[in-house]
Amino acid sequence: MTGFVIQSSHHISIFNSNLNLMKEKETGSKSYLFMIVLVAVFGGLLFGYDTAVISGAEKGLQAFFLGAHDFVYTDVIHGITSSSALIGCIIGSALSGLCASALGRKRSLFIAGLLFLVSALGSYWPEFMLWERGVPHMGTLVVFNIYRVVGGIGVGLASAICPMYIAEVSPAEIRGKLVSWNQFAIIFGQLTVYFVNFLILGEHTNPIIEKIGETVYQVSSASDQWTIQTGWRYMFGSEAFVAGLFSVLVCFVPESPRYLAMKGRDSKALTILEKINGVSKGKMILQNVKETLVEDKGKLLSFGILVIFIGVMLSVFQQAVGINAVLYFAPRIFDSMGMGNPMVQTVIMGIVNILFTLVAIFTVEKLGRKPLLIYGSAGMAIGALGVAFSNIVAVSPIVPVVSIMVYSACFMFSWGPICWVLISEIFPNTIRSGAVAIAVAFQWIFNFIVSSTFVPLYNMSMGDMGESFGHFFVYALYGTICVAAAFFVSRMVPETKGKSLEEITKLWANKAKKEEKKELALQ
């Protein structure tokens, strides 16, 4: 009897296994999709880690280079040094289209991982094999910035290709949600590095920097020397562990099926599409992809200038609202508000950002892309203007702290994830890699402009208001841009919720044909 029960259980197990295989053939493997998207969003985590590591390290870095004797380390130089990775981001994003088209999405992500690794190790020890460690001078500053630019190239590649890759492997009905997880990973990477920086700092304290002239500073003799000489190095070096892991993991994901189809490798593309979507749907998707490839051979402006303009402006607004200035300099901002430990408040803001990114993930397929962007813009405007007026009206320190967290939280359920969703899906198949490269390059250009001008604007003085004027001006400017962003989305951006990438391609093809007919009629 026992043998019969065991044998029956064995047959039931085989039956259930076969049933699951049949179901996967019909609907696709969710676990397979989950694993490859998980690896792709790990690139987003690295993106967030690399861009936010400066928030904890920048004061120690500033104090280190203020000790140089061959040049004066000014606000402007510090602003550029803190933002130098963004120069690499511009280069990497501009090259992402070429890399994604020539090498494929997968190999490009692997290269990004290696660049992250080199940058982390080089930023930790910029004097390696060149100069004595711990002696600041212009040469060390230049080499440090070169390593940060190298890391920025990796970020630029990952920022363009990760969401593109996720969009190209995702089923239409959950594409927005899956691409939004990339933004979650970016914010999680930022939160992770906030915690790592906090743990590295431990019982040590950030250096005390005193202003001794209009644009000249010095380090107080009471400052913690460990933070100045060592702390910032550990913060940058910690990224090496994450970068190495990503470089290994990306070797195990498949190439994008839409990229394979564009390269004529239909059988390989079909295998991946069937595994993700099921046999019948996979064949249908491949057929639709091939039809869009026949429609157009991929000249960048073949679908009209409007689609490129919308993609570029989405990127511009995502940065021009000023969010990365807040993320990069969060501890400095909270310190100026004079309310508690700024590193603790930075970590709290990171947790708030995570929670509100989840709001986007679970509502983007229900509410759509446009409503989230418009609501988020309105909330950001309220938060930014709240911080601005807190600097010219006597209020409790809790008011600007709460306002800046409202501003940040509203970004996280709107422009943070939704911009990446739209950029990854709004462009037609045949021009996606090139168009995404242009849009993301503009994003990093404006990121650099905002980040490198924040410190000088924030410290700007005027009349009796002193530096309060700069604090007011910079947030009033960001709040005004948020209002303009809401107006742009309501008038210009199409809703893409629930549409396949091929349907979006046909939408722009039809618009381009209508424009051609109008031009012919006018002639």
C-alpha positions as CSV (number, residue, x, y, z in Angstrom):
1,M,0.0,0.0,0.0
2,T,2.8,2.4,0.9
3,G,4.6,1.7,-2.4
4,F,1.3,2.4,-4.2
5,V,0.9,5.8,-2.4
6,I,4.5,6.7,-3.2
7,Q,4.1,5.7,-6.8
8,S,0.8,7.6,-7.1
9,S,2.4,10.7,-5.6
10,H,5.2,10.4,-8.1
11,H,2.7,10.2,-11.0
12,I,0.8,13.2,-9.6
13,S,4.1,15.1,-9.3
14,I,4.9,14.3,-13.0
15,F,1.4,15.3,-14.1
16,N,1.6,18.6,-12.3
17,S,5.0,19.3,-13.8
18,N,3.7,18.6,-17.3
19,L,0.7,20.8,-16.6
20,N,3.0,23.6,-15.6
21,L,5.1,23.2,-18.7
22,M,2.0,23.3,-20.9
23,K,0.8,26.4,-19.0
24,E,4.2,28.1,-19.6
25,K,4.0,27.3,-23.3
26,E,0.6,29.0,-23.4
27,T,1.2,32.0,-21.2
28,G,5.0,32.2,-20.8
29,S,7.2,31.9,-17.8
30,K,6.8,34.7,-15.3
31,S,9.7,33.5,-13.2
32,Y,12.0,33.7,-16.3
33,L,10.8,37.3,-17.0
34,F,11.2,38.2,-13.4
35,M,14.9,37.0,-13.3
36,I,16.0,38.8,-16.4
37,V,14.2,42.0,-15.3
38,L,15.8,41.7,-11.9
39,V,19.3,41.6,-13.3
40,A,18.4,44.6,-15.6
41,V,17.1,46.7,-12.7
42,F,20.3,45.9,-10.8
43,G,21.9,48.3,-13.4
44,G,19.5,50.9,-12.1
45,L,20.6,50.2,-8.6
46,L,24.2,50.9,-9.6
47,F,23.0,54.0,-11.4
48,G,21.5,55.3,-8.2
49,Y,24.4,54.2,-6.0
50,D,27.0,55.9,-8.2
51,T,25.1,59.2,-8.6
52,A,24.2,59.5,-4.8
53,V,27.5,58.4,-3.3
54,I,28.7,62.0,-3.6
55,S,26.0,63.1,-1.1
56,G,27.9,61.6,1.8
57,A,31.4,62.1,0.5
58,E,31.3,65.6,-0.9
59,K,32.1,67.5,2.4
60,G,35.1,65.2,3.2
61,L,36.2,65.6,-0.4
62,Q,35.9,69.3,-0.2
63,A,37.9,69.4,3.0
64,F,40.6,67.2,1.5
65,F,41.2,69.4,-1.5
66,L,41.0,72.6,0.6
67,G,44.3,71.4,2.0
68,A,46.0,71.7,-1.4
69,H,48.8,74.4,-1.7
70,D,49.1,74.7,-5.5
71,F,45.5,76.0,-6.2
72,V,42.5,77.4,-4.4
73,Y,39.6,75.0,-4.1
74,T,36.5,77.3,-4.7
75,D,32.8,76.8,-4.7
76,V,32.8,76.6,-8.5
77,I,35.5,73.9,-8.5
78,H,33.7,71.9,-5.8
79,G,30.4,72.2,-7.8
80,I,32.2,70.8,-10.9
81,T,34.0,68.1,-8.9
82,S,30.8,67.0,-7.2
83,S,29.1,66.8,-10.6
84,S,32.0,65.6,-12.8
85,A,30.5,62.1,-13.1
86,L,27.7,63.8,-15.1
87,I,30.1,64.7,-17.8
88,G,30.6,61.0,-18.3
89,C,26.9,60.4,-18.1
90,I,26.4,62.8,-21.1
91,I,29.2,60.9,-23.0
92,G,27.8,57.5,-22.0
93,S,24.2,58.3,-22.9
94,A,25.2,59.9,-26.2
95,L,27.2,56.7,-27.1
96,S,24.4,54.4,-25.8
97,G,22.6,54.4,-29.1
98,L,25.7,53.4,-31.0
99,C,26.6,50.7,-28.4
100,A,23.1,49.3,-28.2
101,S,22.8,49.1,-32.0
102,A,26.3,47.8,-32.7
103,L,27.0,45.6,-29.7
104,G,23.5,44.8,-28.4
105,R,21.8,45.7,-25.2
106,K,23.4,42.9,-23.2
107,R,27.0,43.5,-24.1
108,S,26.5,47.3,-23.5
109,L,25.3,46.6,-20.0
110,F,28.3,44.4,-19.3
111,I,30.6,47.2,-20.4
112,A,28.7,49.6,-18.1
113,G,29.4,47.3,-15.2
114,L,33.1,47.2,-15.9
115,L,33.2,51.0,-16.1
116,F,31.5,51.2,-12.7
117,L,34.1,48.9,-11.2
118,V,37.1,50.9,-12.6
119,S,35.5,54.2,-11.4
120,A,34.9,52.9,-7.9
121,L,38.5,51.6,-7.4
122,G,40.0,54.7,-9.0
123,S,37.9,57.2,-7.0
124,Y,38.9,55.3,-3.8
125,W,42.6,55.8,-4.6
126,P,43.2,58.4,-7.3
127,E,46.9,58.7,-6.4
128,F,47.6,55.0,-7.1
129,M,51.0,54.6,-8.9
130,L,51.2,58.3,-9.5
131,W,51.6,60.3,-6.2
132,E,51.9,59.9,-2.5
133,R,48.5,59.0,-1.0
134,G,46.8,61.6,1.1
135,V,48.6,64.7,-0.4
136,P,46.1,66.9,-2.2
137,H,47.1,68.8,-5.3
138,M,45.8,69.7,-8.8
139,G,47.0,66.4,-10.3
140,T,45.1,64.3,-7.8
141,L,42.0,66.4,-8.4
142,V,42.2,65.9,-12.2
143,V,42.7,62.1,-11.9
144,F,39.9,61.8,-9.4
145,N,37.6,63.6,-11.8
146,I,38.7,61.4,-14.7
147,Y,37.7,58.3,-12.6
148,R,34.4,59.9,-11.8
149,V,33.8,60.6,-15.5
150,V,34.6,57.0,-16.3
151,G,31.9,55.9,-13.8
152,G,29.6,58.5,-15.4
153,I,30.0,56.9,-18.8
154,G,28.8,53.6,-17.2
155,V,25.9,55.4,-15.6
156,G,25.0,57.0,-19.0
157,L,25.0,53.7,-20.7
158,A,23.0,52.0,-18.0
159,S,20.5,54.8,-17.7
160,A,19.6,54.6,-21.4
161,I,19.9,50.8,-22.0
162,C,18.4,49.3,-18.8
163,P,14.9,50.8,-19.3
164,M,15.2,50.2,-23.0
165,Y,16.0,46.5,-22.4
166,I,13.2,46.0,-19.9
167,A,10.7,47.7,-22.2
168,E,11.8,45.4,-25.1
169,V,11.4,42.2,-23.1
170,S,8.2,43.1,-21.2
171,P,4.6,42.2,-22.2
172,A,2.6,45.4,-23.1
173,E,0.2,45.1,-20.2
174,I,2.9,45.2,-17.5
175,R,5.6,47.1,-19.3
176,G,5.0,50.4,-17.3
177,K,5.2,48.5,-14.0
178,L,8.4,46.6,-14.9
179,V,10.2,49.7,-16.3
180,S,9.1,51.6,-13.1
181,W,11.0,48.9,-11.1
182,N,14.1,50.3,-12.7
183,Q,13.4,53.7,-11.0
184,F,12.7,51.8,-7.7
185,A,16.2,50.2,-8.1
186,I,17.7,53.7,-8.7
187,I,16.1,55.0,-5.6
188,F,17.0,51.9,-3.7
189,G,20.6,52.3,-4.8
190,Q,20.5,55.9,-3.5
191,L,19.0,54.7,-0.2
192,T,21.6,51.9,0.1
193,V,24.5,54.3,-0.4
194,Y,22.9,56.7,2.2
195,F,23.0,53.8,4.7
196,V,26.5,52.8,3.6
197,N,27.8,56.3,3.9
198,F,26.1,56.6,7.3
199,L,27.7,53.4,8.5
200,I,31.1,54.3,7.1
201,L,31.0,57.7,8.9
202,G,30.0,55.9,12.1
203,E,31.2,57.8,15.2
204,H,33.2,60.2,13.0
205,T,31.9,63.6,12.0
206,N,31.8,65.6,8.8
207,P,34.5,68.3,8.6
208,I,33.8,71.8,9.7
209,I,34.3,74.2,6.8
210,E,34.5,77.9,7.5
211,K,34.0,80.7,5.0
212,I,36.9,83.2,5.0
213,G,36.1,85.2,1.8
214,E,33.5,85.6,-0.9
215,T,34.3,82.3,-2.5
216,V,37.1,81.0,-0.3
217,Y,36.8,78.5,2.5
218,Q,39.1,76.8,5.0
219,V,38.8,73.6,7.2
220,S,38.5,74.2,10.9
221,S,41.3,72.7,13.0
222,A,38.6,71.0,15.1
223,S,37.6,68.8,12.1
224,D,37.8,65.0,12.2
225,Q,40.9,64.2,10.1
226,W,39.7,60.6,9.4
227,T,36.8,61.9,7.5
228,I,39.0,64.2,5.5
229,Q,41.7,61.6,4.6
230,T,39.9,58.3,4.6
231,G,36.1,58.4,5.0
232,W,35.2,59.7,1.5
233,R,37.5,57.0,-0.1
234,Y,35.6,54.2,1.6
235,M,32.4,55.7,0.4
236,F,33.5,55.7,-3.3
237,G,35.2,52.3,-3.0
238,S,32.1,50.6,-1.6
239,E,30.6,50.7,-5.1
240,A,33.2,48.1,-6.3
241,F,31.3,45.2,-4.7
242,V,28.0,46.1,-6.3
243,A,29.6,46.8,-9.7
244,G,31.4,43.5,-9.7
245,L,28.2,41.6,-8.9
246,F,26.3,43.3,-11.7
247,S,29.0,42.5,-14.3
248,V,28.8,38.8,-13.5
249,L,25.0,38.7,-13.4
250,V,24.4,40.4,-16.7
251,C,26.3,37.6,-18.4
252,F,23.4,35.3,-17.7
253,V,20.5,37.3,-19.2
254,P,19.4,36.9,-22.9
255,E,19.7,39.5,-25.5
256,S,16.7,41.7,-26.2
257,P,14.4,39.8,-28.6
258,R,13.5,43.0,-30.5
259,Y,17.2,43.7,-31.0
260,L,17.7,40.2,-32.3
261,A,14.8,40.6,-34.7
262,M,16.2,43.8,-36.0
263,K,19.5,42.0,-36.7
264,G,17.7,39.2,-38.5
265,R,18.1,36.5,-35.8
266,D,14.5,35.6,-35.8
267,S,14.7,32.1,-34.4
268,K,16.6,33.3,-31.4
269,A,14.2,36.2,-30.9
270,L,11.2,33.9,-31.2
271,T,12.7,31.5,-28.5
272,I,12.9,34.3,-26.0
273,L,9.5,35.8,-26.9
274,E,7.8,32.4,-26.5
275,K,9.5,31.8,-23.2
276,I,8.3,35.2,-21.9
277,N,4.8,35.4,-23.6
278,G,3.8,31.9,-24.6
279,V,4.1,30.2,-28.0
280,S,1.1,31.8,-29.8
281,K,1.6,35.3,-28.5
282,G,5.4,35.1,-29.0
283,K,4.9,34.4,-32.7
284,M,2.3,37.2,-33.0
285,I,4.7,39.7,-31.4
286,L,7.6,38.7,-33.7
287,Q,5.3,39.1,-36.7
288,N,4.3,42.6,-35.5
289,V,8.0,43.5,-34.9
290,K,8.9,42.4,-38.4
291,E,6.1,44.5,-39.9
292,T,7.3,47.7,-38.2
293,L,10.8,46.9,-39.4
294,V,9.5,46.7,-43.0
295,E,7.6,49.9,-42.6
296,D,10.8,52.0,-42.0
297,K,14.5,51.4,-42.0
298,G,15.3,53.6,-39.1
299,K,16.2,57.2,-40.2
300,L,16.0,59.2,-37.0
301,L,13.5,61.8,-38.3
302,S,11.5,59.4,-40.4
303,F,8.6,59.6,-37.9
304,G,8.7,63.3,-37.7
305,I,10.4,65.8,-35.3
306,L,7.5,65.8,-32.8
307,V,8.3,62.4,-31.2
308,I,12.0,63.4,-30.8
309,F,11.0,66.7,-29.3
310,I,8.6,65.2,-26.8
311,G,11.2,62.6,-25.7
312,V,13.9,65.3,-25.3
313,M,11.6,67.7,-23.4
314,L,10.5,64.9,-21.0
315,S,14.2,64.4,-20.2
316,V,14.8,68.1,-19.8
317,F,11.9,68.6,-17.4
318,Q,12.9,65.6,-15.4
319,Q,16.2,67.3,-14.5
320,A,15.2,71.0,-14.7
321,V,12.8,70.6,-11.8
322,G,16.0,70.3,-9.7
323,I,15.6,66.9,-8.0
324,N,19.2,65.7,-8.4
325,A,20.5,68.9,-6.7
326,V,18.5,67.9,-3.7
327,L,19.6,64.3,-3.8
328,Y,23.3,65.0,-4.3
329,F,23.5,67.7,-1.6
330,A,20.8,66.4,0.8
331,P,23.0,66.3,3.9
332,R,24.3,69.9,3.2
333,I,20.7,71.1,2.7
334,F,19.3,69.5,5.9
335,D,22.4,70.8,7.8
336,S,21.5,74.4,6.7
337,M,18.0,74.0,8.0
338,G,19.4,73.3,11.5
339,M,17.1,70.5,12.6
340,G,18.8,67.4,13.9
341,N,21.3,65.0,12.3
342,P,21.4,65.8,8.5
343,M,22.6,62.2,7.7
344,V,19.6,60.7,9.5
345,Q,17.2,63.1,7.7
346,T,18.8,62.1,4.4
347,V,18.2,58.4,5.2
348,I,14.5,59.2,6.1
349,M,14.1,61.0,2.8
350,G,15.5,57.9,1.0
351,I,12.9,55.7,2.7
352,V,10.1,58.2,1.8
353,N,11.4,58.1,-1.8
354,I,11.3,54.3,-1.9
355,L,7.7,54.2,-0.6
356,F,6.4,56.8,-3.1
357,T,8.2,55.0,-6.0
358,L,6.1,52.0,-5.1
359,V,3.0,54.2,-5.6
360,A,4.0,54.7,-9.2
361,I,4.8,51.0,-9.7
362,F,1.3,49.9,-8.6
363,T,-0.7,52.7,-10.2
364,V,1.1,53.4,-13.6
365,E,-1.0,50.7,-15.4
366,K,-4.2,51.9,-13.8
367,L,-4.0,55.6,-13.8
368,G,-1.8,56.0,-16.8
369,R,1.4,57.9,-17.5
370,K,0.0,61.5,-18.0
371,P,-2.1,61.8,-14.8
372,L,0.9,60.7,-12.6
373,L,3.2,63.3,-14.3
374,I,0.7,66.1,-13.9
375,Y,-0.2,65.3,-10.2
376,G,3.5,64.9,-9.4
377,S,4.4,68.2,-11.0
378,A,1.7,70.0,-9.0
379,G,2.9,68.4,-5.7
380,M,6.5,69.2,-6.5
381,A,5.7,72.8,-7.2
382,I,4.0,73.1,-3.7
383,G,6.9,71.4,-2.0
384,A,9.6,73.5,-3.8
385,L,7.8,76.8,-3.2
386,G,7.3,75.8,0.5
387,V,11.0,75.5,0.9
388,A,11.6,78.8,-1.0
389,F,9.3,80.9,1.2
390,S,10.6,79.2,4.4
391,N,13.8,81.1,3.7
392,I,12.2,84.5,3.7
393,V,9.5,84.0,6.3
394,A,10.1,83.0,9.9
395,V,8.8,79.5,10.3
396,S,9.7,76.4,12.3
397,P,12.5,74.3,10.8
398,I,10.0,71.4,10.4
399,V,8.3,73.4,7.6
400,P,11.2,73.3,5.0
401,V,12.1,69.8,6.1
402,V,8.5,68.5,5.4
403,S,8.3,70.7,2.2
404,I,11.5,69.2,0.7
405,M,10.3,65.7,1.5
406,V,6.9,66.5,-0.2
407,Y,8.8,67.8,-3.2
408,S,11.0,64.7,-3.3
409,A,8.1,62.2,-2.7
410,C,6.0,63.7,-5.5
411,F,8.9,63.4,-7.9
412,M,9.2,59.7,-7.0
413,F,5.7,58.7,-8.0
414,S,5.8,60.9,-11.2
415,W,8.8,62.2,-13.0
416,G,11.2,59.7,-11.5
417,P,9.8,56.5,-12.9
418,I,7.3,57.7,-15.4
419,C,9.8,59.7,-17.5
420,W,11.9,56.5,-17.9
421,V,8.8,54.5,-18.8
422,L,7.9,57.0,-21.5
423,I,11.4,57.3,-22.9
424,S,11.8,53.5,-23.1
425,E,8.5,53.0,-24.9
426,I,7.5,56.2,-26.8
427,F,10.0,55.9,-29.6
428,P,9.3,53.7,-32.7
429,N,11.2,50.3,-32.8
430,T,13.6,51.2,-35.6
431,I,14.8,54.5,-34.1
432,R,14.6,53.6,-30.4
433,S,18.3,53.1,-29.6
434,G,19.3,56.4,-31.4
435,A,16.3,58.4,-30.1
436,V,16.7,57.2,-26.5
437,A,20.4,58.1,-26.7
438,I,19.5,61.7,-27.7
439,A,16.8,62.0,-25.0
440,V,19.0,60.6,-22.2
441,A,22.0,62.7,-23.3
442,F,19.8,65.8,-22.9
443,Q,18.8,64.5,-19.5
444,W,22.4,64.3,-18.3
445,I,23.3,67.7,-19.8
446,F,20.5,69.3,-17.8
447,N,21.4,67.2,-14.8
448,F,25.0,68.6,-15.0
449,I,23.7,72.1,-15.4
450,V,21.4,71.9,-12.4
451,S,23.9,70.0,-10.2
452,S,26.9,72.2,-11.0
453,T,25.0,75.5,-10.5
454,F,23.2,74.5,-7.3
455,V,25.9,75.3,-4.8
456,P,26.8,78.7,-6.3
457,L,23.0,79.6,-6.6
458,Y,22.2,78.2,-3.1
459,N,25.1,80.3,-1.6
460,M,24.2,83.4,-3.6
461,S,23.9,86.6,-1.4
462,M,21.8,89.8,-2.0
463,G,21.4,92.8,0.2
464,D,20.0,92.4,3.7
465,M,18.7,88.9,2.8
466,G,22.3,87.6,2.6
467,E,22.4,83.9,1.6
468,S,18.7,83.5,2.3
469,F,18.1,85.1,-1.1
470,G,20.0,82.2,-2.8
471,H,18.1,79.6,-0.8
472,F,14.8,81.3,-1.8
473,F,15.7,81.9,-5.4
474,V,16.9,78.3,-6.3
475,Y,13.7,76.6,-4.9
476,A,11.4,79.3,-6.4
477,L,13.0,78.6,-9.8
478,Y,12.5,74.8,-9.4
479,G,8.9,75.3,-8.4
480,T,8.2,77.5,-11.4
481,I,9.7,74.9,-13.7
482,C,7.4,72.2,-12.1
483,V,4.4,74.3,-13.2
484,A,5.7,74.5,-16.7
485,A,6.3,70.7,-16.8
486,A,2.7,70.0,-15.8
487,F,1.5,72.3,-18.7
488,F,3.8,70.6,-21.2
489,V,2.6,67.1,-20.3
490,S,-1.1,68.0,-20.5
491,R,-0.7,69.5,-24.0
492,M,2.0,67.5,-25.7
493,V,2.5,64.0,-24.3
494,P,0.4,61.1,-25.6
495,E,-0.9,58.4,-23.3
496,T,0.8,55.0,-24.0
497,K,-0.8,52.9,-21.3
498,G,-1.7,49.4,-22.5
499,K,-0.2,49.9,-26.0
500,S,2.4,47.5,-27.4
501,L,5.6,49.0,-28.7
502,E,4.5,48.1,-32.2
503,E,1.2,50.0,-31.7
504,I,3.1,53.0,-30.5
505,T,5.4,52.7,-33.6
506,K,2.3,52.7,-35.9
507,L,0.8,55.7,-34.0
508,W,3.8,57.8,-34.9
509,A,4.0,56.4,-38.4
510,N,0.3,57.5,-39.0
511,K,1.1,60.9,-37.5
512,A,4.1,61.3,-39.9
513,K,1.9,60.3,-42.9
514,K,-0.7,62.9,-41.9
515,E,1.9,65.6,-41.7
516,E,3.3,64.6,-45.1
517,K,-0.2,64.9,-46.6
518,K,-0.7,68.3,-45.0
519,E,2.7,69.5,-46.5
520,L,1.7,68.2,-49.9
521,A,-1.7,69.9,-49.7
522,L,0.0,73.2,-48.9
523,Q,2.3,72.8,-51.9
